[in-house]
């Protein structure tokens, strides 16, 4: 999948299913074939083996040991001169290269080589004869090329495997090359993608699945929204996804992970937490309007929505009323300017003006203890013993003219018509 977008992180997944790390994408690799003759790795005789059709391998484990540090990449350019030179023109389809050199210790089975001036990659299959190299042509998705500009061309290498445990994977040929001191079939060789990549991809898949489950009134992807953060001196924290979106993504991811392990009953349980035939899942209730995301506008939002609070005093907004009639959307900032109880405490309100939020303000609003007008038809009531200077509230308000995006659809009004007899 090309996208890497996801609603939840692996730390989120840990919160909802702490045992997720038990799943991974490792699988045992079978069908090893020896390439060519044995050659020396310092003081240990090693050979190169190949396994075909193994599936994507970005990590390799042998008898439980992580071999990531021994991975050799296949670069996009030739790395250097092998020390051997061709002694002939290499024709299309020819799989044996004659060299001018006795190539012992110059080119070994498992090396990926090419001829100077060409882009073709060739896998060395055998070097049993002192002056010939057996190759697989057009390796790693390259095209066979004829070397016809010189009869004395250098053999350059792209990747050379020589030390025990070194390995490389060709995604174009879907094959795995490994140097080892015995048949890898006698060991437990497991290949796959690394866990971090695997779990991230599963979260991406779950996020895309969640987008498919949401009804058409929701934009996809769901936008992040500034949530209330009580631990910061700023009332507006960094935007993030709603908890219900994160939770739904994690549940779908867990369900998919469980299915990879043939634990279908458990997978169905977590999937049903998101959506089910009874319509009681998290997404089902979102689609029916029973739940609301932070960015959505409902019929009560003209009365204001307290989004952020920073306060040291005991007073708080406990009631909202009226119907805001100013801008389609505004963010009111209410700040205590004078400490005190009812009748003493004074607040100011900042609102939209001069083409910016908080661009205008109204001051000297005395706190009465009753439902009092703040700005533009928005009323609120404070409750508590006292308010402290710089106590601050942010309240989102939407004009009644603003289109409602979350109209609850759980109830339908019915009437009965009577007919005379």
C-alpha positions in Angstrom: 0.0 0.0 0.0 1.5 3.4 -1.1 0.1 5.5 1.7 1.6 5.6 5.2 -1.3 7.5 6.8 -2.6 6.1 10.1 -4.9 7.4 12.8 -3.1 5.5 15.6 0.5 4.8 16.6 2.0 1.6 18.0 1.9 3.2 21.5 -1.8 3.7 21.0 -2.1 0.0 20.0 -0.2 -0.9 23.2 -2.9 0.8 25.3 -5.7 -1.2 23.8 -4.0 -4.5 23.2 -0.8 -4.9 25.2 0.0 -8.3 23.7 0.2 -7.0 20.1 4.0 -7.6 19.9 3.4 -11.4 19.9 2.4 -11.1 16.3 5.0 -10.6 13.5 5.5 -11.3 9.9 8.4 -13.8 10.2 8.1 -17.1 8.3 10.5 -19.9 7.8 12.5 -20.0 4.6 12.9 -23.4 2.8 14.2 -24.7 -0.5 17.9 -23.8 -0.3 20.1 -24.5 -3.2 23.9 -24.4 -3.1 25.6 -22.0 -5.6 28.9 -23.1 -6.9 32.0 -24.2 -5.0 33.0 -23.6 -1.5 35.3 -20.7 -0.8 37.1 -19.4 2.3 35.8 -17.0 4.9 38.9 -16.3 7.0 39.3 -19.8 8.5 35.8 -21.1 8.0 34.7 -22.8 4.8 31.5 -21.0 3.6 29.2 -21.4 0.6 26.5 -19.2 -0.9 23.0 -20.6 -1.0 19.9 -19.3 -2.7 16.2 -19.7 -1.9 13.5 -18.7 -4.4 10.0 -17.3 -4.0 10.4 -16.4 -0.4 8.3 -13.2 -0.2 9.5 -9.9 1.1 12.5 -10.2 3.4 13.8 -7.1 5.2 15.0 -8.9 8.3 16.6 -12.3 8.6 16.9 -14.6 11.6 18.9 -17.8 11.8 18.2 -20.0 14.8 16.7 -17.0 16.5 19.7 -14.7 15.9 19.0 -11.4 14.2 21.2 -11.2 11.1 20.2 -7.6 10.2 23.8 -6.3 10.7 25.0 -8.7 8.0 22.5 -7.5 5.4 24.1 -6.4 2.1 22.0 -4.1 0.0 21.9 -4.2 -3.8 22.9 -0.6 -4.8 21.8 1.3 -7.9 25.4 1.7 -9.2 28.4 -0.6 -9.5 30.6 -0.5 -6.4 34.0 -1.4 -7.7 36.4 -3.5 -9.9 36.4 -7.2 -9.0 39.9 -7.7 -10.4 38.8 -9.9 -13.2 38.6 -9.0 -16.9 36.5 -10.6 -19.7 38.4 -12.2 -22.6 35.5 -12.2 -25.0 32.4 -10.3 -26.2 29.4 -11.3 -24.1 26.5 -12.2 -26.3 22.8 -12.0 -25.4 21.7 -15.2 -23.6 25.3 -16.3 -22.9 25.6 -17.5 -19.3 29.4 -18.3 -19.2 31.9 -15.5 -19.0 35.5 -16.3 -20.0 38.1 -14.3 -18.1 41.7 -13.4 -18.8 42.5 -14.0 -15.2 42.6 -17.0 -13.0 39.8 -15.6 -10.9 40.2 -17.7 -7.8 39.4 -15.3 -4.9 38.5 -12.6 -7.4 34.8 -13.5 -8.1 32.8 -15.9 -5.9 29.4 -17.6 -6.2 26.7 -15.3 -4.7 28.4 -12.1 -6.0 26.3 -9.8 -8.1 28.5 -8.5 -10.9 28.3 -6.5 -14.1 30.5 -5.6 -17.1 32.1 -2.1 -17.1 29.9 0.4 -18.9 26.7 -1.6 -18.7 23.7 -1.6 -16.2 23.0 -5.3 -16.3 23.3 -7.2 -13.1 24.4 -10.9 -13.2 24.3 -13.3 -10.3 27.4 -15.5 -10.1 26.2 -19.1 -10.0 29.6 -21.0 -10.2 33.3 -20.4 -10.5 34.4 -24.1 -10.6 36.6 -23.5 -13.6 39.6 -21.2 -13.1 38.9 -19.0 -16.1 35.1 -19.1 -16.4 32.2 -17.6 -14.5 28.7 -19.1 -14.6 26.1 -16.3 -14.3 22.3 -15.8 -14.2 21.7 -13.0 -16.7 19.4 -10.0 -16.1 19.3 -10.4 -12.4 17.4 -8.1 -10.0 15.0 -6.9 -12.7 17.7 -5.7 -15.1 17.9 -6.2 -18.8 20.5 -8.3 -20.6 23.1 -6.2 -22.5 25.6 -7.3 -25.0 29.2 -6.2 -24.3 30.5 -5.4 -27.8 32.6 -2.3 -27.4 35.7 -4.2 -26.2 37.0 -7.7 -25.8 38.8 -6.8 -22.6 36.2 -5.4 -20.2 36.4 -5.3 -16.5 34.0 -7.3 -14.3 32.6 -4.9 -11.7 30.7 -5.9 -8.6 27.4 -4.6 -7.3 27.3 -6.7 -4.2 29.6 -9.4 -3.0 28.8 -11.9 -0.3 31.8 -13.5 1.4 31.6 -13.5 5.2 29.5 -16.1 7.0 26.0 -14.8 7.6 26.0 -12.1 4.9 22.8 -12.0 2.9 20.9 -10.0 0.5 17.3 -10.1 -0.9 16.2 -9.2 -4.5 12.6 -8.0 -4.5 12.6 -8.1 -8.3 13.6 -11.8 -8.4 12.1 -12.6 -5.0 15.1 -14.6 -4.0 17.3 -14.6 -0.9 21.1 -15.2 -1.0 22.9 -16.3 2.1 26.5 -17.3 2.9 26.7 -20.1 5.5 29.0 -22.8 6.6 26.4 -25.6 6.1 23.1 -26.2 4.5 20.7 -23.5 5.8 18.0 -26.1 5.6 19.5 -27.6 8.7 18.9 -24.4 10.6 15.8 -22.4 11.4 16.0 -19.6 8.9 13.2 -17.0 9.2 12.6 -14.1 6.9 10.1 -11.2 7.0 9.8 -7.5 7.5 10.9 -5.9 10.7 8.2 -5.6 13.4 8.1 -1.8 13.4 7.4 -1.7 9.7 4.9 -4.6 10.0 2.8 -3.0 12.8 2.9 0.4 11.1 1.5 -1.2 7.9 -1.2 -3.0 9.9 -2.2 0.3 11.4 -2.3 1.9 8.0 -4.5 -0.9 6.7 -6.8 -0.5 9.7 -7.0 3.3 9.2 -8.0 2.8 5.5 -10.6 0.2 6.6 -12.0 2.7 9.1 -12.4 5.3 6.3 -14.4 2.8 4.4 -16.7 2.1 7.4 -17.5 5.8 8.0 -20.6 7.2 6.2 -20.4 9.8 3.5 -21.0 12.8 5.8 -17.4 12.4 7.1 -14.4 13.7 5.2 -11.7 11.1 4.9 -9.2 11.2 6.3 -10.9 12.5 9.5 -9.2 15.8 10.4 -7.2 16.3 13.6 -8.7 18.8 16.1 -7.3 20.8 18.9 -8.2 19.0 22.1 -8.3 20.3 25.7 -5.0 19.8 27.5 -5.1 20.6 31.2 -1.3 20.1 31.6 -0.2 23.0 29.5 -0.1 26.7 30.1 -1.8 27.1 26.8 -5.5 26.3 26.6 -5.1 25.0 23.0 -2.9 21.9 22.7 -1.6 20.5 19.4 -4.3 19.0 17.1 -4.9 15.3 17.4 -7.4 12.7 16.4 -10.4 12.0 18.6 -10.0 9.1 21.0 -12.9 7.2 19.4 -11.1 7.3 16.0 -7.8 6.1 17.6 -9.6 3.4 19.6 -11.6 2.1 16.5 -8.4 2.0 14.5 -6.6 0.0 17.2 -9.5 -2.5 17.5 -9.6 -3.1 13.7 -5.8 -3.6 13.7 -6.0 -6.1 16.5 -8.8 -8.0 14.7 -6.6 -8.2 11.6 -3.6 -9.3 13.6 -5.6 -12.0 15.2 -6.8 -13.3 11.9 -3.2 -13.8 10.7 -2.9 -16.2 13.6 -6.2 -18.0 12.8 -7.8 -16.7 16.0 -11.1 -15.9 14.3 -13.3 -15.8 17.3 -11.2 -13.2 19.1 -10.8 -11.3 15.9 -14.6 -11.1 15.5 -14.9 -9.8 19.1 -12.6 -6.8 18.4 -14.2 -6.2 15.0 -17.6 -6.2 16.5 -16.5 -3.5 18.9 -16.2 -1.2 15.9 -19.1 -2.4 13.7 -21.7 -5.2 14.0 -25.1 -6.3 12.8 -26.8 -4.7 15.9 -25.4 -1.3 15.0 -23.9 -0.9 18.5 -20.3 -0.6 17.5 -18.3 2.6 17.8 -18.4 3.5 14.1 -22.1 2.4 13.9 -23.0 4.9 16.5 -20.9 7.6 14.9 -22.7 7.0 11.6 -26.1 7.3 13.3 -25.1 10.5 15.0 -25.3 9.2 18.5 -21.6 10.0 18.9 -19.9 13.2 17.8 -16.4 14.1 16.8 -14.8 17.2 18.1 -14.8 19.1 14.8 -18.5 18.5 14.2 -21.2 21.1 14.6 -24.5 20.1 16.2 -27.6 22.0 17.1 -26.3 22.9 20.6 -23.1 24.6 19.4 -24.7 28.0 19.0 -24.7 28.0 22.8 -21.0 27.5 22.9 -18.6 24.7 23.6 -16.0 25.1 26.3 -12.8 23.9 24.7 -10.0 25.0 27.0 -9.6 26.1 30.6 -6.6 27.4 32.6 -7.5 28.4 36.1 -6.2 28.7 39.6 -9.5 29.8 41.2 -12.5 27.6 42.1 -15.0 29.2 39.7 -15.9 27.4 36.5 -18.4 27.7 33.7 -21.2 25.4 34.6 -24.0 26.5 32.3 -24.3 27.9 28.8 -27.3 29.5 27.1 -28.6 31.8 24.4 -27.8 31.5 20.8 -24.6 33.1 19.3 -25.4 35.3 16.3 -22.1 36.7 15.2 -19.6 35.1 12.8 -20.4 31.7 11.5 -17.6 30.5 13.8 -15.8 32.3 16.6 -13.5 31.5 19.4 -14.2 33.5 22.5 -11.5 33.9 25.1 -12.8 34.8 28.6 -10.1 36.0 31.0 -10.4 37.1 34.6 -8.9 40.6 35.0 -9.8 41.1 38.7 -9.7 38.5 41.4 -12.7 38.0 43.6 -16.1 36.4 44.3 -19.5 37.2 42.8 -19.9 40.9 42.4 -16.2 41.5 42.6 -14.6 39.4 40.0 -14.3 41.0 36.5 -13.7 39.3 33.2 -13.0 40.4 29.7 -13.9 38.6 26.5 -11.8 38.6 23.3 -13.5 37.7 20.0 -13.1 38.0 16.2 -12.1 41.3 14.9 -9.6 43.0 12.5 -9.6 39.8 10.4 -8.2 37.6 13.2 -9.3 35.6 16.2 -9.1 37.6 19.5 -8.8 40.8 17.4 -11.5 42.6 19.5 -12.3 42.6 23.1 -15.0 43.8 25.6 -13.8 44.5 29.2 -15.2 45.1 32.6 -17.8 42.3 32.7 -18.7 41.8 36.3 -19.3 38.2 37.4 -22.9 38.1 38.8 -23.4 34.4 39.6 -26.4 34.2 37.3 -26.7 33.4 33.6 -25.2 36.5 32.2 -24.5 37.8 28.7 -20.9 37.6 27.5 -20.9 38.4 23.8 -23.0 38.2 20.7 -25.9 36.4 22.3 -23.8 33.9 24.2 -24.6 33.6 27.9 -22.9 31.6 30.6 -23.0 31.2 34.4 -20.0 30.8 36.7 -20.1 28.8 39.9 -17.5 28.6 42.7 -16.3 30.6 45.6 -13.9 32.9 43.8 -12.1 33.6 40.5 -8.3 34.3 40.2 -6.7 36.8 37.9 -5.7 35.3 34.6 -8.1 32.4 34.9 -9.0 31.7 31.3 -11.6 29.8 29.3 -11.9 29.4 25.5 -15.3 28.8 24.1 -16.1 27.8 20.5 -19.3 29.3 19.2 -21.1 28.6 16.0 -23.9 30.9 14.6 -27.3 29.3 14.2 -26.8 29.9 10.5 -23.9 27.4 10.5 -24.8 24.2 8.8 -25.2 21.3 11.3 -23.0 18.4 10.5 -24.1 16.1 13.3 -27.8 15.8 13.3 -28.9 13.0 15.5 -30.9 10.5 13.4 -31.8 8.1 16.2 -35.4 9.2 16.5 -38.1 9.8 14.0 -41.3 11.7 14.8 -44.5 10.0 13.8 -48.0 11.3 13.5 -51.3 9.5 13.2 -54.0 10.7 10.9 -57.6 10.1 11.8 -60.4 9.8 9.3 -64.0 10.4 10.0 -66.4 7.5 9.7 
